[in-house]
């Protein structure tokens, strides 16, 4: 089973000295092994032991809708994933053009990456974003994608909070939040196959 994770900082964030983030994994996870990507793979490998994965940081696509050269993601497309997990359109209220254009560009990205008829799982918005949530749900209903609710995890119990001095990092899912996200994805995958 080949799984492609597509997303922004919740999925994978690289070094960012401005925010004091010095890892390459889902932002606010204490290490790569405790972010939702790696926890999901741990769960998937219990029933598909030989599974492999890749991560695509699509934050530049998200920031530059319509202007981004999507062919830069050709290596991810050529991975020919069996499952594509998409986590995007977070905090788009800071960039109105994102919300306005995202409906068509969201599906455009998925269609481009979906080279061989993959199962598509779409995570809802972690941070409150009614427009983004509506776009994701509509795309799921229209295309038969599998929707995964995560907005209810945006609570202190599931966020990094005072574990990080930087407010942006602190607002991301903690290890507990990452685990909860992974559990929901694994449940959806199990339901699809078993």
N, CA, C and O of each residue as an XYZ file, in Angstrom:
776
protein
N       0.845     -1.184      0.000
C       0.000      0.000      0.000
C       0.888      1.245      0.000
O       1.745      1.407      0.869
N       0.675      2.113     -0.975
C       1.430      3.365     -1.063
C       0.520      4.517     -0.668
O      -0.554      4.695     -1.242
N       0.950      5.290      0.305
C       0.129      6.375      0.825
C       0.859      7.699      0.648
O       2.018      7.844      1.037
N       0.164      8.654      0.058
C       0.701      9.998     -0.121
C      -0.036     10.947      0.810
O      -1.260     11.060      0.748
N       0.707     11.626      1.667
C       0.155     12.638      2.559
C       0.421     14.011      1.949
O       1.561     14.348      1.632
N      -0.624     14.785      1.792
C      -0.516     16.107      1.171
C      -1.046     17.137      2.155
O      -2.170     17.008      2.640
N      -0.252     18.156      2.456
C      -0.763     19.134      3.396
C       0.169     20.290      3.651
O       1.129     20.526      2.917
N      -0.146     21.011      4.724
C       0.665     22.158      5.119
C       1.358     21.846      6.445
O       1.783     20.711      6.655
N       1.479     22.809      7.327
C       2.306     22.626      8.519
C       1.814     21.532      9.460
O       2.625     20.941     10.173
N       0.534     21.246      9.488
C       0.054     20.157     10.339
C       0.601     18.823      9.848
O       0.890     17.929     10.643
N       0.740     18.697      8.532
C       1.262     17.460      7.934
C       2.773     17.407      7.998
O       3.341     16.391      8.398
N       3.435     18.489      7.609
C       4.894     18.545      7.690
C       5.360     19.988      7.634
O       5.003     20.733      6.721
N       6.152     20.373      8.608
C       6.745     21.705      8.640
C       8.258     21.562      8.719
O       8.783     20.797      9.528
N       8.942     22.302      7.878
C      10.407     22.299      7.916
C      10.913     23.333      8.904
O      10.132     24.036      9.545
N      12.224     23.413      9.017
C      12.867     24.347      9.936
C      12.365     25.772      9.703
O      12.285     26.234      8.564
N      12.029     26.459     10.788
C      11.580     27.841     10.717
C      12.122     28.575     11.940
O      11.536     28.530     13.022
N      13.245     29.246     11.747
C      13.899     29.904     12.878
C      13.049     31.046     13.442
O      13.151     31.364     14.627
N      12.207     31.667     12.599
C      11.365     32.763     13.077
C      10.389     32.289     14.157
O      10.106     33.018     15.108
N       9.881     31.073     14.004
C       8.925     30.561     14.983
C       9.585     29.635     16.010
O       8.930     29.152     16.934
N      10.879     29.396     15.838
C      11.576     28.510     16.760
C      11.252     27.048     16.535
O      11.295     26.240     17.463
N      10.923     26.710     15.282
C      10.595     25.323     14.939
C      11.801     24.686     14.273
O      12.225     25.132     13.207
N      12.368     23.634     14.892
C      13.634     23.061     14.417
C      13.525     21.569     14.103
O      14.488     20.822     14.278
N      12.362     21.144     13.644
C      12.183     19.754     13.244
C      11.618     19.713     11.831
O      11.226     20.742     11.280
N      11.578     18.524     11.250
C      10.888     18.330      9.978
C       9.846     17.247     10.219
O      10.126     16.054     10.098
N       8.648     17.683     10.560
C       7.532     16.771     10.834
C       6.287     17.617     11.016
O       6.330     18.830     10.808
N       5.180     17.001     11.401
C       3.979     17.767     11.666
C       4.227     18.764     12.789
O       4.694     18.385     13.863
N       3.921     20.024     12.551
C       4.271     21.073     13.512
C       3.622     20.855     14.871
O       2.433     20.555     14.980
N       4.439     21.016     15.892
C       4.120     20.875     17.319
C       4.219     19.445     17.820
O       4.136     19.225     19.028
N       4.391     18.470     16.948
C       4.686     17.110     17.423
C       6.053     17.116     18.086
O       6.947     17.845     17.657
N       6.223     16.310     19.124
C       7.504     16.310     19.839
C       8.621     15.662     19.030
O       9.799     15.901     19.296
N       8.257     14.844     18.044
C       9.229     14.248     17.125
C       8.449     13.701     15.931
O       7.219     13.640     15.956
N       9.171     13.308     14.895
C       8.502     12.809     13.686
C       7.607     11.619     14.006
O       6.518     11.492     13.445
N       8.052     10.760     14.891
C       7.304      9.534     15.188
C       5.952      9.788     15.842
O       5.100      8.901     15.868
N       5.749     10.999     16.372
C       4.475     11.277     17.039
C       3.584     12.227     16.240
O       2.565     12.690     16.752
N       3.955     12.522     14.987
C       3.027     13.318     14.187
C       1.991     12.398     13.547
O       2.158     11.178     13.562
N       0.937     12.959     12.992
C      -0.164     12.115     12.518
C       0.228     11.261     11.322
O      -0.329     10.180     11.128
N       1.174     11.727     10.521
C       1.625     10.943      9.364
C       2.237      9.626      9.823
O       1.843      8.555      9.360
N       3.196      9.707     10.729
C       3.901      8.496     11.184
C       2.992      7.601     12.029
O       3.082      6.376     11.951
N       2.121      8.206     12.834
C       1.183      7.405     13.623
C       0.177      6.695     12.722
O      -0.206      5.555     12.985
N      -0.247      7.375     11.661
C      -1.147      6.730     10.690
C      -0.455      5.535     10.058
O      -1.049      4.465      9.923
N       0.795      5.717      9.672
C       1.528      4.614      9.037
C       1.723      3.448     10.008
O       1.659      2.289      9.599
N       1.959      3.742     11.279
C       2.063      2.665     12.276
C       0.783      1.843     12.285
O       0.825      0.613     12.316
N      -0.353      2.530     12.258
C      -1.632      1.828     12.279
C      -1.903      1.067     11.005
O      -2.375     -0.069     11.051
N      -1.614      1.671      9.865
C      -1.854      1.019      8.573
C      -0.987     -0.234      8.431
O      -1.432     -1.243      7.883
N       0.222     -0.167      8.916
C       1.139     -1.313      8.779
C       0.717     -2.509      9.617
O       1.242     -3.608      9.433
N      -0.227     -2.312     10.540
C      -0.755     -3.452     11.288
C      -1.562     -4.375     10.385
O      -1.631     -5.582     10.620
N      -2.179     -3.791      9.335
C      -2.934     -4.656      8.412
C      -2.382     -4.652      6.991
O      -2.745     -5.518      6.195
N      -1.515     -3.701      6.653
C      -0.776     -3.704      5.376
C       0.699     -3.496      5.717
O       1.208     -2.383      5.586
N       1.395     -4.555      6.155
C       2.748     -4.422      6.719
C       3.786     -3.807      5.783
O       4.721     -3.159      6.254
N       3.647     -3.991      4.494
C       4.669     -3.508      3.558
C       4.385     -2.089      3.055
O       4.994     -1.653      2.077
N       3.494     -1.382      3.691
C       3.097     -0.061      3.218
C       4.248      0.938      3.249
O       5.082      0.927      4.155
N       4.271      1.802      2.233
C       5.251      2.885      2.157
C       4.504      4.208      2.032
O       3.309      4.233      1.741
N       5.218      5.294      2.255
C       4.549      6.594      2.184
C       5.507      7.686      1.724
O       6.728      7.557      1.806
N       4.912      8.743      1.246
C       5.630      9.975      0.946
C       4.802     11.139      1.462
O       3.585     11.033      1.617
N       5.479     12.256      1.727
C       4.808     13.462      2.205
C       5.063     14.584      1.211
O       6.198     14.815      0.794
N       4.003     15.274      0.838
C       4.105     16.428     -0.045
C       3.686     17.672      0.722
O       2.527     17.817      1.110
N       4.641     18.563      0.933
C       4.332     19.857      1.539
C       3.724     20.738      0.448
O       4.434     21.231     -0.427
N       2.419     20.928      0.507
C       1.713     21.688     -0.522
C       1.380     23.099     -0.063
O       0.469     23.731     -0.599
N       2.110     23.593      0.922
C       1.802     24.926      1.452
C       2.009     26.024      0.405
O       1.277     27.014      0.403
N       2.996     25.864     -0.483
C       3.202     26.875     -1.520
C       2.055     26.872     -2.525
O       1.649     27.926     -3.015
N       1.544     25.708     -2.824
C       0.367     25.620     -3.701
C      -0.802     26.343     -3.054
O      -1.517     27.103     -3.707
N      -0.985     26.100     -1.770
C      -2.092     26.689     -1.022
C      -1.985     28.212     -0.985
O      -2.999     28.908     -1.039
N      -0.769     28.727     -0.894
C      -0.555     30.176     -0.814
C      -0.655     30.859     -2.170
O      -0.960     32.050     -2.241
N      -0.402     30.118     -3.250
C      -0.296     30.725     -4.581
C      -1.235     30.060     -5.578
O      -0.827     29.701     -6.683
N      -2.477     29.900     -5.188
C      -3.437     29.223     -6.046
C      -3.512     29.889     -7.410
O      -3.626     31.110     -7.516
N      -3.447     29.072     -8.448
C      -3.532     29.569     -9.803
C      -2.209     30.019    -10.364
O      -2.014     29.988    -11.579
N      -1.284     30.443     -9.503
C       0.026     30.908     -9.963
C       1.092     29.841     -9.795
O       2.184     29.962    -10.350
N       0.790     28.805     -9.041
C       1.790     27.772     -8.746
C       1.879     26.782     -9.905
O       0.860     26.359    -10.451
N       3.098     26.422    -10.270
C       3.314     25.431    -11.330
C       3.131     24.036    -10.743
O       4.027     23.500    -10.091
N       1.972     23.465    -10.981
C       1.626     22.185    -10.365
C       2.550     21.052    -10.800
O       2.651     20.038    -10.109
N       3.214     21.210    -11.921
C       4.123     20.147    -12.374
C       5.323     19.975    -11.448
O       6.053     18.989    -11.552
N       5.529     20.930    -10.543
C       6.581     20.751     -9.532
C       6.274     19.549     -8.641
O       7.164     19.007     -7.986
N       5.018     19.146     -8.623
C       4.614     18.010     -7.799
C       4.607     16.692     -8.584
O       4.033     15.701     -8.133
N       5.230     16.686     -9.728
C       5.256     15.477    -10.548
C       5.873     14.282     -9.826
O       5.355     13.174     -9.964
N       6.972     14.454     -9.050
C       7.509     13.294     -8.319
C       6.483     12.654     -7.376
O       6.436     11.431     -7.246
N       5.667     13.477     -6.726
C       4.616     12.933     -5.845
C       3.563     12.213     -6.675
O       3.058     11.168     -6.264
N       3.232     12.756     -7.828
C       2.279     12.110     -8.739
C       2.819     10.763     -9.205
O       2.079      9.782     -9.286
N       4.101     10.722     -9.509
C       4.717      9.498    -10.015
C       4.912      8.430     -8.932
O       5.261      7.289     -9.237
N       4.687      8.800     -7.680
C       4.675      7.816     -6.595
C       3.521      6.840     -6.784
O       3.558      5.718     -6.278
N       2.496      7.270     -7.514
C       1.328      6.447     -7.841
C       0.693      5.839     -6.586
O       0.600      4.622     -6.422
N       0.268      6.739     -5.723
C      -0.294      6.315     -4.437
C      -1.584      5.537     -4.602
O      -2.362      5.776     -5.526
N      -1.795      4.596     -3.684
C      -3.063      3.874     -3.577
C      -4.062      4.654     -2.737
O      -5.273      4.562     -2.937
N      -3.527      5.426     -1.790
C      -4.339      6.278     -0.919
C      -3.681      7.654     -0.885
O      -2.468      7.766     -0.710
N      -4.484      8.693     -1.052
C      -3.994     10.058     -0.913
C      -4.768     10.715      0.220
O      -5.999     10.747      0.209
N      -4.037     11.238      1.196
C      -4.639     11.902      2.354
C      -4.325     13.384      2.244
O      -3.160     13.782      2.207
N      -5.376     14.202      2.191
C      -5.214     15.633      1.919
C      -5.626     16.448      3.134
O      -6.731     16.287      3.651
N      -4.737     17.323      3.588
C      -4.999     18.212      4.736
C      -4.592     19.619      4.292
O      -3.408     19.953      4.252
N      -5.585     20.429      3.964
C      -5.293     21.767      3.438
C      -6.371     22.771      3.804
O      -7.345     22.456      4.487
N      -6.164     23.998      3.324
C      -7.038     25.179      3.472
C      -7.224     25.584      4.939
O      -8.318     25.966      5.353
N      -6.162     25.496      5.701
C      -6.207     25.957      7.085
C      -5.923     27.458      7.151
O      -5.113     27.982      6.387
N      -6.584     28.120      8.050
C      -6.360     29.542      8.330
C      -6.406     30.422      7.095
O      -5.679     31.412      7.020
N      -7.243     30.083      6.126
C      -7.274     30.866      4.897
C      -7.924     32.237      5.081
O      -7.922     33.051      4.158
N      -8.480     32.498      6.270
C      -9.059     33.825      6.486
C      -7.979     34.906      6.407
O      -8.277     36.082      6.197
N      -6.715     34.488      6.579
C      -5.612     35.436      6.459
C      -5.316     35.781      5.003
O      -4.591     36.735      4.725
N      -5.870     35.014      4.086
C      -5.611     35.211      2.664
C      -6.916     34.975      1.904
O      -7.164     33.860      1.445
N      -7.757     36.013      1.764
C      -9.085     35.823      1.176
C      -9.066     35.149     -0.181
O      -9.983     34.393     -0.503
N      -8.036     35.406     -0.990
C      -8.004     34.799     -2.313
C      -7.953     33.272     -2.217
O      -8.415     32.577     -3.122
N      -7.401     32.758     -1.138
C      -7.347     31.311     -0.956
C      -8.762     30.741     -0.898
O      -9.072     29.777     -1.597
N      -9.610     31.325     -0.077
C     -10.978     30.825      0.052
C     -11.750     30.980     -1.258
O     -12.482     30.077     -1.662
N     -11.586     32.127     -1.920
C     -12.304     32.385     -3.169
C     -11.946     31.360     -4.247
O     -12.819     30.899     -4.982
N     -10.686     31.013     -4.337
C     -10.229     30.161     -5.430
C     -10.082     28.691     -5.065
O      -9.881     27.840     -5.932
N     -10.184     28.406     -3.784
C      -9.781     27.062     -3.373
C     -10.673     25.960     -3.905
O     -10.193     24.856     -4.163
N     -11.952     26.227     -4.076
C     -12.872     25.171     -4.508
C     -12.357     24.455     -5.748
O     -12.289     23.226     -5.769
N     -11.995     25.205     -6.777
C     -11.534     24.539     -8.007
C     -10.103     24.042     -7.892
O      -9.759     23.011     -8.470
N      -9.267     24.758     -7.159
C      -7.867     24.354     -7.067
C      -7.664     23.156     -6.138
O      -6.702     22.404     -6.297
N      -8.544     22.980     -5.194
C      -8.482     21.814     -4.298
C      -8.634     20.532     -5.116
O      -7.815     19.618     -5.017
N      -9.689     20.479     -5.919
C      -9.918     19.298     -6.755
C      -8.862     19.168     -7.851
O      -8.480     18.058     -8.221
N      -8.397     20.290     -8.361
C      -7.346     20.268     -9.396
C      -6.094     19.559     -8.862
O      -5.508     18.724     -9.551
N      -5.695     19.891     -7.651
C      -4.511     19.266     -7.074
C      -4.722     17.771     -6.873
O      -3.855     16.967     -7.217
N      -5.863     17.399     -6.319
C      -6.152     15.986     -6.098
C      -6.160     15.228     -7.419
O      -5.579     14.147     -7.522
N      -6.811     15.786     -8.418
C      -6.870     15.121     -9.725
C      -5.484     14.959    -10.341
O      -5.194     13.942    -10.973
N      -4.643     15.949    -10.158
C      -3.285     15.873    -10.704
C      -2.488     14.761    -10.010
O      -1.793     13.988    -10.670
N      -2.591     14.684     -8.701
C      -1.803     13.701     -7.941
C      -2.343     12.281     -8.078
O      -1.612     11.308     -7.892
N      -3.614     12.174     -8.402
C      -4.282     10.873     -8.446
C      -4.048     10.204     -9.798
O      -4.915     10.218    -10.671
N      -2.881      9.629     -9.953
C      -2.473      9.078    -11.243
C      -3.137      7.743    -11.548
O      -3.285      7.382    -12.716
N      -3.536      7.008    -10.522
C      -4.018      5.643    -10.773
C      -5.274      5.269     -9.984
O      -5.419      4.127     -9.551
N      -6.159      6.209     -9.803
C      -7.429      5.892     -9.150
C      -7.312      5.603     -7.669
O      -7.870      4.623     -7.176
N      -6.591      6.449     -6.959
C      -6.386      6.255     -5.525
C      -7.661      6.512     -4.736
O      -8.574      7.191     -5.205
N      -7.706      5.960     -3.536
C      -8.721      6.313     -2.555
C      -8.297      7.656     -1.957
O      -7.146      7.823     -1.555
N      -9.222      8.604     -1.899
C      -8.900      9.942     -1.413
C      -9.571     10.177     -0.062
O     -10.785     10.032      0.074
N      -8.765     10.539      0.931
C      -9.282     10.944      2.235
C      -8.989     12.421      2.422
O      -7.847     12.857      2.276
N     -10.015     13.190      2.742
C      -9.877     14.637      2.910
C     -10.136     15.006      4.367
O     -11.229     14.784      4.887
N      -9.124     15.568      5.016
C      -9.300     16.028      6.386
C     -10.018     17.364      6.369
O      -9.710     18.237      5.558
N     -10.976     17.515      7.271
C     -11.640     18.799      7.431
C     -10.671     19.816      8.008
O      -9.487     19.527      8.182
N     -11.171     20.992      8.302
C     -10.330     22.070      8.826
C     -10.102     21.888     10.328
O     -11.051     21.709     11.092
N      -8.854     21.935     10.733
C      -8.538     21.873     12.166
C      -8.950     23.187     12.831
O      -9.625     23.184     13.860
N      -8.538     24.314     12.233
C      -8.953     25.615     12.739
C     -10.286     25.988     12.102
O     -10.571     25.591     10.973
N     -11.093     26.744     12.821
C     -12.424     27.083     12.316
C     -12.329     27.857     11.010
O     -11.660     28.887     10.927
N     -13.001     27.349     10.007
C     -12.988     27.967      8.683
C     -14.223     27.448      7.949
O     -14.158     26.427      7.263
N     -15.339     28.145      8.092
C     -16.602     27.635      7.555
C     -16.574     27.526      6.030
O     -17.115     26.572      5.471
N     -15.948     28.493      5.353
C     -15.859     28.432      3.895
C     -15.024     27.241      3.453
O     -15.417     26.488      2.562
N     -13.870     27.078      4.084
C     -12.992     25.960      3.734
C     -13.635     24.622      4.010
O     -13.509     23.685      3.222
N     -14.322     24.538      5.128
C     -14.998     23.292      5.491
C     -16.071     22.943      4.455
O     -16.218     21.784      4.069
N     -16.807     23.945      4.016
C     -17.842     23.713      3.009
C     -17.241     23.235      1.696
O     -17.802     22.365      1.031
N     -16.094     23.805      1.322
C     -15.409     23.404      0.086
C     -14.982     21.947      0.162
O     -15.183     21.185     -0.784
N     -14.394     21.562      1.285
C     -13.915     20.190      1.450
C     -15.084     19.202      1.426
O     -15.026     18.174      0.751
N     -16.133     19.524      2.165
C     -17.292     18.626      2.192
C     -17.938     18.509      0.810
O     -18.351     17.423      0.405
N     -18.022     19.610      0.102
C     -18.600     19.583     -1.247
C     -17.750     18.705     -2.169
O     -18.287     17.898     -2.927
N     -16.438     18.862     -2.103
C     -15.544     18.052     -2.941
C     -15.712     16.568     -2.630
O     -15.692     15.733     -3.533
N     -15.876     16.246     -1.354
C     -16.067     14.847     -0.959
C     -17.382     14.304     -1.516
O     -17.417     13.214     -2.088
N     -18.446     15.058     -1.350
C     -19.753     14.610     -1.835
C     -19.780     14.469     -3.349
O     -20.365     13.528     -3.885
N     -19.152     15.400     -4.020
C     -19.174     15.427     -5.481
C     -18.332     14.324     -6.112
O     -18.666     13.813     -7.181
N     -17.236     13.958     -5.445
C     -16.271     13.041     -6.056
C     -16.154     11.683     -5.371
O     -15.408     10.819     -5.831
N     -16.884     11.489     -4.281
C     -16.768     10.227     -3.569
C     -15.531     10.121     -2.709
O     -15.114      9.019     -2.353
N     -14.927     11.274     -2.365
C     -13.806     11.264     -1.438
C     -14.332     10.935     -0.037
O     -15.515     11.108      0.253
N     -13.442     10.466      0.807
C     -13.805     10.134      2.188
C     -13.473     11.318      3.092
O     -12.322     11.749      3.164
N     -14.466     11.829      3.766
C     -14.274     12.982      4.649
C     -13.860     12.523      6.045
O     -14.383     11.540      6.571
N     -12.904     13.255      6.640
C     -12.433     12.952      7.999
C     -12.567     14.217      8.846
O     -11.863     15.200      8.615
N     -13.453     14.191      9.803
C     -13.684     15.331     10.701
C     -12.507     15.494     11.660
O     -12.104     14.532     12.314
N     -11.950     16.716     11.748
C     -10.918     16.975     12.763
C     -11.131     18.312     13.475
O     -10.406     18.629     14.419
N     -12.112     19.094     13.037
C     -12.333     20.413     13.613
C     -12.666     20.388     15.094
O     -12.350     21.331     15.819
N     -13.297     19.326     15.543
C     -13.657     19.234     16.958
C     -12.436     18.997     17.852
O     -12.544     19.050     19.077
N     -11.275     18.737     17.241
C     -10.042     18.538     18.009
C      -9.325     19.859     18.300
O      -8.295     19.872     18.973
N      -9.865     20.962     17.798
C      -9.264     22.275     18.024
C      -9.634     22.784     19.414
O     -10.361     23.766     19.563
N      -9.117     22.092     20.423
C      -9.374     22.422     21.826
C      -8.051     22.350     22.580
O      -7.117     21.697     22.115
N      -7.954     23.003     23.727
C      -6.702     22.969     24.491
C      -6.190     21.551     24.768
O      -4.983     21.316     24.821
N      -7.109     20.628     24.941
C      -6.731     19.241     25.231
C      -5.874     18.629     24.123
O      -5.036     17.765     24.381
N      -6.092     19.086     22.885
C      -5.424     18.491     21.731
C      -4.431     19.434     21.047
O      -3.935     19.127     19.963
N      -4.139     20.575     21.670
C      -3.202     21.526     21.078
C      -1.950     21.652     21.938
O      -1.967     21.368     23.136
N      -0.865     22.084     21.299
C       0.429     22.139     21.987
C       0.443     23.158     23.119
O       1.090     22.940     24.143
N      -0.260     24.258     22.944
C      -0.375     25.244     24.018
C       0.956     25.721     24.544
O       1.825     26.126     23.772
N       1.126     25.678     25.859
C       2.341     26.228     26.461
C       3.574     25.341     26.299
O       4.625     25.625     26.874
N       3.448     24.272     25.520
C       4.636     23.471     25.208
C       5.584     24.239     24.282
O       6.760     23.893     24.166
N       5.068     25.279     23.625
C       5.877     26.086     22.709
C       5.667     27.569     23.007
O       4.545     28.011     23.258
N       6.748     28.320     22.976
C       6.662     29.756     23.227
C       5.998     30.483     22.076
O       5.278     31.459     22.289
N       6.234     30.016     20.851
C       5.691     30.689     19.688
C       4.194     30.389     19.548
O       3.779     29.230     19.582
N       3.402     31.433     19.393
C       1.943     31.290     19.353
C       1.479     30.454     18.158
O       0.542     29.664     18.276
N       2.138     30.630     17.008
C       1.752     29.886     15.814
C       1.972     28.388     16.010
O       1.098     27.581     15.695
N       3.136     28.024     16.529
C       3.439     26.613     16.781
C       2.489     26.059     17.838
O       1.963     24.956     17.691
N       2.274     26.822     18.895
C       1.440     26.382     20.013
C      -0.003     26.104     19.611
O      -0.703     25.344     20.280
N      -0.442     26.716     18.524
C      -1.818     26.556     18.065
C      -2.025     25.262     17.276
O      -3.152     24.951     16.891
N      -0.961     24.513     17.032
C      -1.018     23.268     16.269
C      -1.346     22.073     17.169
O      -1.239     22.169     18.392
N      -1.740     20.963     16.572
C      -2.044     19.764     17.373
C      -0.829     19.265     18.155
O       0.277     19.185     17.621
N      -1.047     18.940     19.398
C      -0.030     18.300     20.237
C       0.101     16.836     19.835
O      -0.555     16.388     18.895
N       0.933     16.102     20.531
C       1.018     14.661     20.272
C      -0.354     13.998     20.438
O      -0.714     13.105     19.671
N      -1.105     14.437     21.433
C      -2.449     13.869     21.637
C      -3.354     14.211     20.461
O      -4.133     13.372     20.009
N      -3.254     15.433     19.967
C      -4.045     15.825     18.807
C      -3.647     15.047     17.569
O      -4.504     14.605     16.805
N      -2.343     14.878     17.370
C      -1.845     14.100     16.227
C      -2.342     12.654     16.307
O      -2.732     12.066     15.298
N      -2.324     12.099     17.495
C      -2.789     10.718     17.677
C      -4.275     10.595     17.353
O      -4.707      9.631     16.722
N      -5.047     11.584     17.794
C      -6.487     11.550     17.522
C      -6.761     11.650     16.021
O      -7.641     10.961     15.506
N      -6.017     12.501     15.320
C      -6.165     12.617     13.866
C      -5.832     11.285     13.203
O      -6.574     10.805     12.346
N      -4.713     10.697     13.605
C      -4.290      9.414     13.020
C      -5.326      8.324     13.256
O      -5.619      7.543     12.351
N      -5.880      8.265     14.453
C      -6.877      7.233     14.762
C      -8.089      7.351     13.849
O      -8.641      6.342     13.412
N      -8.502      8.574     13.562
C      -9.669      8.765     12.701
C      -9.366      8.339     11.255
O     -10.208      7.742     10.586
N      -8.166      8.653     10.794
C      -7.780      8.243      9.440
C      -7.714      6.723      9.345
O      -8.222      6.132      8.392
N      -7.093      6.101     10.327
C      -6.962      4.634     10.329
C      -8.339      3.975     10.333
O      -8.562      2.991      9.627
N      -9.256      4.515     11.126
C     -10.621      3.965     11.158
C     -11.279      4.038      9.785
O     -11.945      3.092      9.364
N     -11.097      5.144      9.091
C     -11.690      5.295      7.758
C     -11.070      4.303      6.766
O     -11.769      3.724      5.935
N      -9.758      4.118      6.865
C      -9.087      3.172      5.961
C      -9.546      1.756      6.258
O      -9.819      0.993      5.332
N      -9.638      1.390      7.521
C     -10.128      0.056      7.886
C     -11.537     -0.172      7.360
O     -11.853     -1.233      6.823
N     -12.373      0.843      7.524
C     -13.759      0.714      7.065
C     -13.828      0.533      5.568
O     -14.715     -0.157      5.065
N     -12.909      1.141      4.852
C     -12.891      1.057      3.387
C     -12.453     -0.328      2.903
O     -12.925     -0.807      1.872
N     -11.553     -0.965      3.648
C     -10.975     -2.226      3.184
C     -11.538     -3.460      3.865
O     -11.429     -4.562      3.327
N     -12.134     -3.300      5.031
C     -12.559     -4.484      5.794
C     -14.014     -4.415      6.197
O     -14.520     -5.334      6.842
